[in-house]
Amino acid sequence: MIRPIVAYGDPILKKKALEINIDEPGELKSLIKDLWDTMYNAKGVGIAAPQIGISKSIFVADFSFFKDEDNFFENELINMKQVFINPNIIKEKGDNYTYPEGCLSIPNISENVTRKSSLKIKFFDENLSPHKMECSGIIARVIQHEYDHLKGILFTDKLKYKERKKLREELNLISIGDVDVKYKMSFFKN
């Protein structure tokens, strides 16, 4: 089911997501389906559960969007489309790597964000099988971005103060629903 994407300004985006009890996965399959459906409907490459209003430690990503990039390494992936349940980044390493990022919860804004170029992560997949993965470049960046959502961090939080200040008006407009998007969004009401 396609769900509305939670817009900037909703407190759930600033809250640490709760771990999923893998011994009692409950409605996990339908949540995963909803994440994929919602992400593809909005033409995204990744989405985390808090972005659809669910404070659970899970995100999905489809890396095939980047397969033509110079720094794309398909052999680093378990699957081109990957589910990350209760992920934990063990280590971020390498050089600082700056690249423009956007976010489905912050539509129509893209800014350069600096992150480490590679990482090691452990997580459970959609079958609740444990994995460890090392990756770099754009794959690492997408994972870091979605992982941040589970920690209550938005890409705008990583910007310098002056950059955030320049975006303040646009962010305020997004938070009140004054934004033009081609997908359904949910806006926080005080």
MDAnalysis code that builds the backbone (N, CA, C; Angstrom):
import MDAnalysis as mda
import numpy as np

u = mda.Universe.empty(570, n_residues=190, atom_resindex=np.repeat(np.arange(190), 3), trajectory=True)
u.add_TopologyAttr("name", ["N", "CA", "C"] * 190)
u.add_TopologyAttr("resid", np.arange(1, 191))
u.add_TopologyAttr("resname", ["MET", "ILE", "ARG", "PRO", "ILE", "VAL", "ALA", "TYR", "GLY", "ASP", "PRO", "ILE", "LEU", "LYS", "LYS", "LYS", "ALA", "LEU", "GLU", "ILE", "ASN", "ILE", "ASP", "GLU", "PRO", "GLY", "GLU", "LEU", "LYS", "SER", "LEU", "ILE", "LYS", "ASP", "LEU", "TRP", "ASP", "THR", "MET", "TYR", "ASN", "ALA", "LYS", "GLY", "VAL", "GLY", "ILE", "ALA", "ALA", "PRO", "GLN", "ILE", "GLY", "ILE", "SER", "LYS", "SER", "ILE", "PHE", "VAL", "ALA", "ASP", "PHE", "SER", "PHE", "PHE", "LYS", "ASP", "GLU", "ASP", "ASN", "PHE", "PHE", "GLU", "ASN", "GLU", "LEU", "ILE", "ASN", "MET", "LYS", "GLN", "VAL", "PHE", "ILE", "ASN", "PRO", "ASN", "ILE", "ILE", "LYS", "GLU", "LYS", "GLY", "ASP", "ASN", "TYR", "THR", "TYR", "PRO", "GLU", "GLY", "CYS", "LEU", "SER", "ILE", "PRO", "ASN", "ILE", "SER", "GLU", "ASN", "VAL", "THR", "ARG", "LYS", "SER", "SER", "LEU", "LYS", "ILE", "LYS", "PHE", "PHE", "ASP", "GLU", "ASN", "LEU", "SER", "PRO", "HIS", "LYS", "MET", "GLU", "CYS", "SER", "GLY", "ILE", "ILE", "ALA", "ARG", "VAL", "ILE", "GLN", "HIS", "GLU", "TYR", "ASP", "HIS", "LEU", "LYS", "GLY", "ILE", "LEU", "PHE", "THR", "ASP", "LYS", "LEU", "LYS", "TYR", "LYS", "GLU", "ARG", "LYS", "LYS", "LEU", "ARG", "GLU", "GLU", "LEU", "ASN", "LEU", "ILE", "SER", "ILE", "GLY", "ASP", "VAL", "ASP", "VAL", "LYS", "TYR", "LYS", "MET", "SER", "PHE", "PHE", "LYS", "ASN"])
u.atoms.positions = np.array([
    [0.845, -1.176, 0.000],
    [0.000, 0.000, 0.000],
    [0.899, 1.251, 0.000],
    [0.538, 2.196, -0.818],
    [1.264, 3.464, -0.858],
    [0.800, 4.318, 0.316],
    [1.743, 4.762, 1.119],
    [1.428, 5.597, 2.281],
    [1.912, 7.026, 2.033],
    [1.323, 7.986, 2.726],
    [1.845, 9.353, 2.611],
    [3.226, 9.444, 3.252],
    [4.076, 10.233, 2.659],
    [5.422, 10.431, 3.199],
    [5.386, 11.589, 4.181],
    [5.935, 11.350, 5.359],
    [5.955, 12.344, 6.431],
    [6.890, 13.491, 6.030],
    [6.385, 14.698, 6.136],
    [7.136, 15.889, 5.727],
    [8.012, 16.429, 6.852],
    [9.043, 17.134, 6.436],
    [9.912, 17.869, 7.355],
    [9.040, 18.633, 8.359],
    [9.442, 18.605, 9.619],
    [8.707, 19.303, 10.668],
    [7.943, 18.353, 11.575],
    [7.713, 17.121, 11.126],
    [7.026, 16.136, 11.962],
    [8.029, 15.578, 12.975],
    [7.675, 15.553, 14.266],
    [8.609, 15.084, 15.302],
    [9.096, 13.644, 15.112],
    [8.341, 12.801, 14.417],
    [8.786, 11.410, 14.240],
    [10.104, 11.344, 13.468],
    [10.368, 12.345, 12.631],
    [11.612, 12.357, 11.860],
    [12.826, 12.702, 12.718],
    [12.600, 13.217, 13.905],
    [13.702, 13.593, 14.798],
    [13.843, 12.616, 15.972],
    [13.091, 11.528, 15.923],
    [13.053, 10.553, 17.004],
    [13.829, 9.299, 16.608],
    [14.528, 8.695, 17.560],
    [15.234, 7.441, 17.298],
    [14.199, 6.322, 17.138],
    [14.321, 5.554, 16.056],
    [13.377, 4.470, 15.767],
    [13.604, 3.288, 16.712],
    [12.533, 2.570, 16.981],
    [12.591, 1.407, 17.858],
    [13.023, 0.171, 17.078],
    [13.832, -0.665, 17.723],
    [14.249, -1.912, 17.082],
    [13.051, -2.825, 16.880],
    [13.126, -3.617, 15.837],
    [12.095, -4.612, 15.544],
    [12.465, -5.887, 16.283],
    [11.512, -6.468, 16.992],
    [11.736, -7.741, 17.678],
    [11.695, -8.838, 16.625],
    [12.858, -9.370, 16.273],
    [12.895, -10.349, 15.188],
    [12.321, -11.701, 15.609],
    [12.101, -11.899, 16.922],
    [11.439, -13.126, 17.381],
    [9.926, -13.027, 17.213],
    [9.430, -11.815, 17.095],
    [7.998, -11.563, 16.880],
    [7.856, -10.504, 15.795],
    [8.123, -10.875, 14.544],
    [8.151, -9.857, 13.483],
    [6.799, -9.230, 13.156],
    [5.701, -9.843, 13.572],
    [4.379, -9.243, 13.369],
    [4.078, -8.941, 11.917],
    [3.770, -7.685, 11.644],
    [3.345, -7.243, 10.309],
    [4.513, -6.807, 9.433],
    [5.655, -7.442, 9.595],
    [6.868, -7.019, 8.899],
    [6.734, -7.098, 7.383],
    [6.161, -8.178, 6.860],
    [6.037, -8.329, 5.397],
    [5.200, -7.206, 4.790],
    [4.098, -6.842, 5.444],
    [3.273, -5.757, 4.891],
    [3.977, -4.407, 5.027],
    [4.756, -4.210, 6.102],
    [5.521, -2.971, 6.259],
    [6.564, -2.857, 5.145],
    [7.261, -3.946, 4.856],
    [8.267, -3.939, 3.793],
    [7.609, -3.624, 2.452],
    [6.472, -4.253, 2.172],
    [5.751, -3.987, 0.921],
    [5.343, -2.513, 0.844],
    [4.838, -1.970, 1.945],
    [4.435, -0.558, 1.971],
    [5.625, 0.373, 1.733],
    [6.788, 0.034, 2.300],
    [7.982, 0.847, 2.079],
    [8.363, 0.846, 0.600],
    [8.402, -0.347, -0.021],
    [8.728, -0.415, -1.456],
    [7.702, 0.354, -2.286],
    [6.412, 0.099, -2.042],
    [5.355, 0.751, -2.823],
    [5.451, 2.275, -2.717],
    [5.646, 2.765, -1.494],
    [5.703, 4.206, -1.256],
    [6.943, 4.819, -1.897],
    [8.082, 4.145, -1.752],
    [9.331, 4.652, -2.324],
    [9.245, 4.741, -3.850],
    [8.774, 3.659, -4.486],
    [8.700, 3.670, -5.952],
    [7.669, 4.676, -6.452],
    [6.563, 4.823, -5.755],
    [5.553, 5.808, -6.153],
    [6.126, 7.225, -6.145],
    [7.023, 7.498, -5.191],
    [7.637, 8.828, -5.076],
    [8.934, 8.945, -5.879],
    [9.291, 7.877, -6.577],
    [10.512, 7.844, -7.398],
    [11.774, 8.047, -6.559],
    [11.788, 7.405, -5.392],
    [12.953, 7.470, -4.514],
    [13.867, 6.281, -4.718],
    [15.038, 6.348, -4.086],
    [15.981, 5.226, -4.133],
    [16.089, 4.532, -2.774],
    [15.570, 5.178, -1.740],
    [15.554, 4.599, -0.406],
    [14.499, 5.283, 0.431],
    [14.023, 4.557, 1.443],
    [13.049, 5.137, 2.374],
    [13.119, 4.367, 3.690],
    [12.990, 5.101, 4.784],
    [13.014, 4.513, 6.123],
    [11.621, 4.575, 6.734],
    [11.329, 3.628, 7.622],
    [9.999, 3.533, 8.231],
    [9.523, 4.848, 8.867],
    [10.372, 5.621, 9.567],
    [9.870, 6.886, 10.124],
    [9.301, 7.827, 9.051],
    [9.758, 7.689, 7.808],
    [9.266, 8.548, 6.731],
    [7.837, 8.199, 6.313],
    [7.333, 7.057, 6.759],
    [5.915, 6.745, 6.531],
    [5.167, 6.712, 7.865],
    [5.778, 7.347, 8.876],
    [5.109, 7.518, 10.160],
    [5.219, 6.349, 11.116],
    [6.170, 5.443, 10.886],
    [6.328, 4.259, 11.740],
    [7.718, 4.278, 12.361],
    [7.767, 4.349, 13.679],
    [9.044, 4.423, 14.394],
    [9.620, 3.024, 14.587],
    [10.059, 2.424, 13.490],
    [10.676, 1.095, 13.502],
    [12.013, 1.162, 12.779],
    [12.956, 0.350, 13.220],
    [14.304, 0.364, 12.675],
    [14.408, -0.498, 11.416],
    [13.933, 0.067, 10.319],
    [13.971, -0.616, 9.028],
    [13.997, 0.414, 7.903],
    [14.793, 0.118, 6.875],
    [14.733, 0.901, 5.649],
    [14.966, -0.011, 4.464],
    [14.574, 0.477, 3.295],
    [14.785, -0.258, 2.050],
    [15.515, 0.665, 1.082],
    [16.248, 0.054, 0.146],
    [16.953, 0.839, -0.873],
    [17.080, 0.012, -2.143],
    [16.929, 0.698, -3.266],
    [17.119, 0.079, -4.577],
    [18.301, 0.787, -5.234],
    [19.431, 0.100, -5.265],
    [20.666, 0.691, -5.743],
    [20.797, 0.675, -7.263],
    [19.863, 0.052, -7.958],
    [19.972, -0.044, -9.420],
    [19.927, 1.335, -10.082],
    [19.357, 2.326, -9.415],
    [19.315, 3.692, -9.924],
    [20.720, 4.217, -10.234],
    [21.715, 3.742, -9.472],
    [23.078, 4.273, -9.566],
    [24.021, 3.368, -10.350],
    [23.526, 2.331, -10.996],
    [24.426, 1.341, -11.596],
    [25.338, 1.901, -12.685],
    [25.012, 3.049, -13.252],
    [25.865, 3.650, -14.278],
    [26.878, 4.656, -13.720],
    [26.859, 4.868, -12.401],
    [27.810, 5.799, -11.772],
    [29.216, 5.195, -11.782],
    [30.224, 6.049, -11.871],
    [31.619, 5.591, -11.883],
    [31.994, 4.828, -10.618],
    [31.442, 5.247, -9.479],
    [31.856, 4.635, -8.214],
    [30.851, 3.583, -7.720],
    [30.098, 2.995, -8.632],
    [29.129, 1.969, -8.256],
    [29.793, 0.602, -8.324],
    [29.720, -0.148, -7.249],
    [30.343, -1.465, -7.188],
    [29.282, -2.499, -6.848],
    [28.696, -3.088, -7.876],
    [27.600, -4.045, -7.702],
    [28.022, -5.241, -6.852],
    [29.312, -5.623, -6.933],
    [29.757, -6.794, -6.176],
    [29.754, -6.561, -4.667],
    [29.570, -5.323, -4.219],
    [29.487, -5.040, -2.789],
    [28.111, -5.390, -2.223],
    [27.130, -5.510, -3.089],
    [25.759, -5.682, -2.642],
    [25.386, -7.138, -2.460],
    [24.488, -7.365, -1.523],
    [23.870, -8.680, -1.385],
    [22.794, -8.787, -2.459],
    [21.953, -7.788, -2.535],
    [20.917, -7.674, -3.567],
    [20.885, -6.234, -4.059],
    [20.507, -6.049, -5.322],
    [20.363, -4.698, -5.862],
    [19.262, -3.952, -5.089],
    [18.194, -4.678, -4.742],
    [17.125, -4.149, -3.887],
    [17.328, -4.786, -2.512],
    [17.573, -3.960, -1.504],
    [17.932, -4.514, -0.204],
    [17.053, -3.957, 0.912],
    [16.644, -4.858, 1.817],
    [15.919, -4.503, 3.038],
    [16.926, -4.538, 4.186],
    [16.923, -3.509, 5.026],
    [17.821, -3.413, 6.174],
    [16.971, -3.339, 7.450],
    [16.939, -4.412, 8.220],
    [16.182, -4.463, 9.476],
    [17.169, -4.386, 10.635],
    [16.878, -3.531, 11.601],
    [17.747, -3.301, 12.766],
    [19.216, -3.126, 12.348],
    [19.470, -2.238, 11.389],
    [20.860, -2.073, 10.932],
    [21.728, -1.410, 11.999],
    [22.999, -1.722, 11.929],
    [23.966, -1.092, 12.812],
    [25.244, -0.859, 12.012],
    [25.584, 0.404, 11.808],
    [26.843, 0.715, 11.139],
    [27.963, 0.478, 12.148],
    [28.799, -0.486, 11.828],
    [29.900, -0.871, 12.712],
    [31.041, 0.131, 12.600],
    [31.304, 0.556, 11.354],
    [32.429, 1.476, 11.147],
    [32.219, 2.274, 9.873],
    [32.499, 3.568, 9.955],
    [32.574, 4.432, 8.773],
    [34.043, 4.795, 8.619],
    [34.544, 4.722, 7.389],
    [35.970, 4.974, 7.186],
    [36.203, 5.591, 5.816],
    [37.451, 5.860, 5.541],
    [37.809, 6.412, 4.246],
    [37.828, 7.927, 4.247],
    [38.029, 8.452, 3.052],
    [38.057, 9.900, 2.882],
    [36.657, 10.483, 3.015],
    [36.613, 11.771, 3.312],
    [35.339, 12.480, 3.264],
    [34.927, 12.611, 1.806],
    [33.653, 12.408, 1.552],
    [33.118, 12.332, 0.195],
    [31.880, 13.221, 0.149],
    [31.906, 14.257, -0.681],
    [30.806, 15.217, -0.773],
    [30.000, 14.939, -2.032],
    [28.680, 14.945, -1.865],
    [27.774, 14.596, -2.964],
    [26.414, 15.229, -2.666],
    [25.670, 15.657, -3.686],
    [24.353, 16.243, -3.411],
    [23.357, 15.182, -2.928],
    [22.619, 15.529, -1.890],
    [21.588, 14.645, -1.350],
    [20.257, 15.370, -1.325],
    [19.218, 14.597, -1.505],
    [17.851, 15.059, -1.343],
    [17.134, 14.066, -0.450],
    [15.861, 14.307, -0.212],
    [15.109, 13.442, 0.692],
    [13.628, 13.540, 0.340],
    [12.944, 12.406, 0.347],
    [11.506, 12.410, 0.055],
    [10.713, 13.211, 1.083],
    [11.224, 13.312, 2.315],
    [10.553, 14.091, 3.357],
    [10.866, 15.584, 3.267],
    [11.852, 15.924, 2.443],
    [12.259, 17.324, 2.237],
    [12.306, 17.548, 0.729],
    [11.145, 17.528, 0.083],
    [11.133, 17.574, -1.386],
    [11.661, 18.891, -1.957],
    [12.210, 18.763, -3.174],
    [12.661, 19.900, -3.974],
    [13.882, 20.621, -3.406],
    [14.563, 19.996, -2.449],
    [15.787, 20.580, -1.898],
    [16.896, 19.551, -2.053],
    [18.017, 20.003, -2.556],
    [19.197, 19.151, -2.686],
    [20.404, 19.970, -2.258],
    [21.231, 19.396, -1.400],
    [22.420, 20.097, -0.909],
    [23.582, 19.123, -0.826],
    [24.796, 19.653, -0.958],
    [25.994, 18.834, -0.810],
    [26.186, 18.447, 0.646],
    [26.351, 17.138, 0.861],
    [26.559, 16.597, 2.203],
    [27.865, 15.814, 2.180],
    [28.672, 15.995, 3.213],
    [29.934, 15.282, 3.316],
    [29.770, 14.096, 4.259],
    [30.197, 12.924, 3.769],
    [30.142, 11.688, 4.556],
    [31.440, 10.911, 4.311],
    [31.690, 9.935, 5.146],
    [32.815, 9.027, 4.921],
    [32.523, 8.190, 3.685],
    [33.563, 7.788, 2.975],
    [33.391, 7.126, 1.678],
    [33.046, 5.646, 1.767],
    [33.253, 5.007, 2.909],
    [32.920, 3.584, 2.998],
    [32.463, 3.230, 4.404],
    [31.839, 2.061, 4.504],
    [31.314, 1.630, 5.797],
    [31.208, 0.118, 5.856],
    [31.038, -0.332, 7.086],
    [30.727, -1.733, 7.362],
    [29.433, -1.712, 8.171],
    [28.462, -2.527, 7.757],
    [27.158, -2.535, 8.403],
    [26.701, -3.965, 8.648],
    [25.985, -4.161, 9.747],
    [25.326, -5.446, 9.964],
    [23.829, -5.181, 10.060],
    [23.042, -6.154, 9.615],
    [21.595, -5.988, 9.557],
    [20.939, -7.344, 9.310],
    [19.620, -7.363, 9.415],
    [18.829, -8.525, 9.034],
    [18.114, -8.192, 7.726],
    [17.967, -9.181, 6.861],
    [17.230, -8.961, 5.620],
    [15.750, -9.279, 5.824],
    [14.971, -9.250, 4.743],
    [13.527, -9.469, 4.852],
    [13.159, -10.876, 5.324],
    [14.093, -11.828, 5.241],
    [13.859, -13.189, 5.745],
    [14.418, -13.367, 7.148],
    [14.834, -12.261, 7.754],
    [15.415, -12.207, 9.093],
    [16.732, -12.963, 9.183],
    [17.430, -13.068, 8.049],
    [18.776, -13.643, 8.018],
    [19.777, -12.535, 8.313],
    [20.753, -12.794, 9.186],
    [21.747, -11.761, 9.510],
    [22.790, -11.621, 8.404],
    [23.266, -10.388, 8.213],
    [24.295, -10.102, 7.204],
    [25.264, -9.058, 7.742],
    [26.491, -9.126, 7.221],
    [27.469, -8.043, 7.376],
    [27.885, -7.678, 5.974],
    [28.055, -6.391, 5.730],
    [28.364, -5.928, 4.389],
    [29.328, -4.751, 4.487],
    [30.293, -4.720, 3.599],
    [31.163, -3.557, 3.458],
    [30.860, -2.928, 2.118],
    [30.772, -1.619, 2.086],
    [30.470, -0.944, 0.828],
    [31.080, 0.446, 0.825],
    [31.076, 1.050, -0.366],
    [31.682, 2.367, -0.509],
    [30.907, 3.181, -1.533],
    [31.345, 4.429, -1.724],
    [30.762, 5.288, -2.743],
    [29.286, 5.555, -2.529],
    [28.546, 5.536, -3.622],
    [27.129, 5.905, -3.586],
    [26.306, 4.915, -2.763],
    [26.698, 3.659, -2.756],
    [25.979, 2.654, -1.961],
    [26.099, 3.003, -0.481],
    [27.323, 3.304, -0.033],
    [27.537, 3.692, 1.363],
    [26.748, 4.950, 1.693],
    [26.720, 5.900, 0.770],
    [26.007, 7.160, 1.009],
    [24.516, 6.933, 1.211],
    [23.898, 6.138, 0.345],
    [22.460, 5.864, 0.483],
    [22.188, 5.191, 1.829],
    [23.023, 4.221, 2.187],
    [22.855, 3.529, 3.470],
    [23.006, 4.513, 4.627],
    [24.027, 5.368, 4.591],
    [24.228, 6.346, 5.665],
    [23.033, 7.285, 5.788],
    [22.505, 7.734, 4.656],
    [21.364, 8.652, 4.651],
    [20.142, 7.988, 5.299],
    [19.819, 6.767, 4.867],
    [18.642, 6.076, 5.412],
    [18.857, 5.675, 6.866],
    [20.061, 5.259, 7.198],
    [20.399, 4.902, 8.576],
    [20.214, 6.113, 9.495],
    [20.626, 7.282, 9.016],
    [20.423, 8.504, 9.797],
    [18.956, 8.717, 10.148],
    [18.049, 8.399, 9.208],
    [16.621, 8.538, 9.497],
    [16.233, 7.725, 10.732],
    [16.846, 6.571, 10.908],
    [16.520, 5.716, 12.054],
    [17.073, 6.285, 13.349],
    [18.006, 7.203, 13.244],
    [18.602, 7.857, 14.422],
    [18.008, 9.242, 14.660],
    [17.026, 9.642, 13.853],
    [16.408, 10.955, 14.009],
    [17.228, 12.088, 13.414],
    [18.064, 11.750, 12.422],
    [18.935, 12.747, 11.790],
    [18.517, 12.919, 10.332],
    [18.363, 14.170, 9.918],
    [18.049, 14.489, 8.527],
    [19.303, 15.026, 7.839],
    [19.342, 14.938, 6.516],
    [20.538, 15.417, 5.824],
    [20.770, 16.902, 6.085],
    [19.717, 17.662, 6.319],
    [19.867, 19.090, 6.596],
    [20.588, 19.329, 7.937],
    [20.518, 18.357, 8.845],
    [21.232, 18.475, 10.124],
    [22.741, 18.428, 9.925],
    [23.185, 17.902, 8.803],
    [24.616, 17.757, 8.523],
    [25.196, 18.990, 7.812],
    [24.329, 19.930, 7.475],
    [24.782, 21.139, 6.791],
    [25.352, 22.138, 7.793],
    [26.215, 23.001, 7.298],
    [26.741, 24.073, 8.140],
    [25.603, 25.035, 8.465],
    [25.781, 25.774, 9.549],
    [24.742, 26.687, 10.023],
    [24.276, 27.650, 8.935],
    [25.215, 28.251, 8.215],
    [24.864, 29.228, 7.167],
    [24.008, 28.585, 6.073],
    [24.336, 27.342, 5.714],
    [23.566, 26.640, 4.679],
    [22.152, 26.350, 5.170],
    [22.036, 25.908, 6.427],
    [20.703, 25.634, 7.000],
    [19.878, 26.912, 7.093],
    [20.538, 28.007, 7.470],
    [19.842, 29.289, 7.598],
    [19.250, 29.727, 6.257],
    [20.011, 29.510, 5.162],
    [19.511, 29.864, 3.828],
    [18.277, 29.040, 3.448],
    [18.166, 27.849, 3.986],
    [17.043, 26.953, 3.655],
    [15.840, 27.115, 4.582],
    [15.990, 27.907, 5.631],
    [14.967, 27.981, 6.677],
    [13.567, 28.259, 6.118],
    [13.457, 29.238, 5.223],
    [12.142, 29.592, 4.683],
    [11.536, 28.434, 3.883],
    [12.357, 27.804, 3.014],
    [11.863, 26.661, 2.235],
    [11.427, 25.515, 3.137],
    [12.213, 25.258, 4.197],
    [11.882, 24.176, 5.129],
    [10.588, 24.488, 5.878],
    [10.417, 25.730, 6.268],
    [9.168, 26.126, 6.943],
    [7.964, 25.930, 6.027],
    [8.104, 26.276, 4.756],
    [7.008, 26.077, 3.797],
    [6.680, 24.595, 3.638],
    [7.709, 23.760, 3.573],
    [7.471, 22.311, 3.486],
    [6.706, 21.841, 4.716],
    [7.129, 22.288, 5.893],
    [6.516, 21.814, 7.138],
    [5.038, 22.170, 7.252],
    [4.596, 23.245, 6.582],
    [3.175, 23.615, 6.644],
    [2.388, 23.126, 5.428],
    [3.075, 22.415, 4.538],
    [2.385, 21.833, 3.393],
    [2.365, 22.691, 2.147],
    [3.118, 23.770, 2.159],
    [3.186, 24.638, 0.995],
    [4.338, 24.187, 0.096],
    [4.122, 23.036, -0.558],
    [5.145, 22.429, -1.393],
    [4.464, 21.677, -2.528],
    [5.082, 21.716, -3.687],
    [4.522, 21.038, -4.855],
    [5.254, 19.712, -5.071],
    [4.552, 18.610, -4.840],
    [5.126, 17.277, -5.052],
    [4.125, 16.412, -5.798],
    [4.635, 15.367, -6.423],
    [3.781, 14.470, -7.198],
    [3.447, 13.199, -6.421],
    [3.643, 13.209, -5.125],
    [3.273, 12.082, -4.272],
    [2.591, 12.614, -3.019],
    [1.843, 11.749, -2.363],
    [1.079, 12.152, -1.190],
    [2.013, 12.320, 0.008],
    [1.791, 13.420, 0.731],
    [2.589, 13.696, 1.926],
    [1.692, 13.908, 3.126],
    [2.265, 13.738, 4.295],
    [1.586, 13.961, 5.557],
    [2.315, 15.102, 6.276],
    [1.546, 16.095, 6.732],
    [2.136, 17.264, 7.379],
    [1.709, 17.316, 8.840],
    [2.643, 17.627, 9.719],
    [2.393, 17.655, 11.153],
    [1.517, 18.841, 11.527],
    [0.513, 18.561, 12.314],
    [-0.374, 19.625, 12.821],
    [-0.107, 19.803, 14.310],
    [0.222, 21.015, 14.724],
    [0.463, 21.299, 16.152],
    [-0.807, 21.222, 16.945],
])
